[in-house]
Amino acid sequence: MPAINVSNDTYARLQAFQPIVKWLQGKAIPLELSAEVLIHAGMRSLLDILWQQQDVQTLVESLQKLATRHPEEIYGFVAEVLKTGTKIEQKRLKDELRNRTRPFGFAAFRKKSD
């Protein structure tokens, strides 16, 4: 696996964050795995920020351009989403109902077993 260098400050912050990771996971995980999870969460969060501010037409055009470049992957993905759309909608509704009774603040991230 390739190594990524971070500043001493970032490394110290990552180590200091480990108790929160342990609490969220219900167990300690290696620092490298914690860093990977946080990097993925950060990238997803940034994409959310970038894409959520776009209008529908821009999103549709982006998907069409992506399909032009990668037709098999995009059309296959869209077909899969359409096929499971009902399941997705049912899951969304269940999640919405569950979130209405969801704990507030940091307690919202705690695993159900705690």
N, C-alpha and C positions, 0 to 999 in steps of 0.2 A: 504494500500500500504506500502511495506517495506521502511524504511528510509535508506538513505545512508549518511554516514558522509564524509564531505570533509574538507580540511584545511580551515582556515580563509582566506588565500590568494586565494585559488580557489573560494571560495564563493564571495569574493570581486571582482574577475575577472568576474565571472558570472553576478554579478549585474552590473558591468561596461559595459558588453557586451549587456545588455538589449536594449539600444538605437539602436543598429544594428539589433537586432531581431525585434524590433518595425518597423524599416524602411523596413526590408525584408517582414514582415507579413502585413504591412499596419496598424497594430494595436498592442497595448501592449498585451502580453500574460503572464500568471503567471510564476514566476521564476522557479517553479518545472517543468512545461511543457517545458520551454526553456531548462532546464538542460537535460530533457529526449530527446528532439530533438537533442541536441548537442552530447549526448552520442551515440545515434543511428547513427548520421552522422559520428562520429569518428570511430565506429566499422565498418561501411560500407567502410570508407576510408581505414582502415587498411586491410580489406579483399581484397579490390581492389589492394592494394600494394602487398599483398602476392600472390594472384592468377594471376595477370597480368604478373608476371615474370616467370610463369610456361609455359613449352612447351605444345603443344596440347596433346601429348601422356599421359603426367602426369595428365592433366585435365580429359581426357577420362577415365583413370584408376581410378581416384578418384571418378568420377561419377558412374562407374561400382561397386566399392566397397560400395559406399553409397547405391546403388540400392540393393545390396545383403543384407544390414542391414535393409533397409526401402523400400521394393519393391513397396508397394501400393502407398506410397507418391511420390517416385521418378518416377516410370513408369507413374503414373497419371499426374505428373508435366510435364514430357517429352511429353506425348500425348497432353496435353493442349498447350504446346509451339508449337508443330508441327501443331496443329489445327489452332492456331492464328499466325503462322509464317508469312503469307502474311501480316497480319495487322501490325505485328512488323516491317517488312521490310518497309512497307509504312510509318509508323510512323518515323522510322529511317531516311528515305529520306527527309521527311518533316522537321524533326528536323535539319538535315544537311543544308537544304536550309535556314531555319530560322536562324541558327547560322552564316551563311555567312554575315548576316546583323546585327548580334548581337552587342550590345554596348560593349565597351572594359572596362576592369578593374572592379571596384566596381559597376559601372552602369549596368553591365551585370546581377547582382543579384537583381536589383530593379524590383518590380512588374510592369506589363505592364500599370496599371492604373495611375502610377506616371509620 
